[in-house]
Amino acid sequence: MLTSKQRAYLKSIAANIDPTFQVGKGGVNDAQVKQVDDYLKVHEIVKIKCLDNSMYTAREAAEEIASKIDAEVVITIGSKAVLYKRNPEKPVIDLKL
């Protein structure tokens, strides 16, 4: 569980990155979830965009993906969501606030 300071710090990092993955009309599938999980193992933070033709809202897509890979939803704004998952072996982001 993230504290409010950790969440604010992650939001500041996410403000400077572009969406890496998109959720379209096909929704969230297992292959996409696997790709997001692999990406998070390296980068620890990812921004996802829900396209207009998607049946999901950004919150729904983020929560579904996060629940499948044990990640945390940092924030959802409009059609974008940010997920965080700490890499226990090689942490990239220091959250000791």
Secondary structure, 3 states (H helix, E strand, C coil): CCCHHHHHHHHHHHCCCCCCEEECCCCCCHHHHHHHHHHHHHHCEEEEEECCCCCCCHHHHHHHHHHHHCCEEEEEECCEEEEECCCCCCCCCCCCC
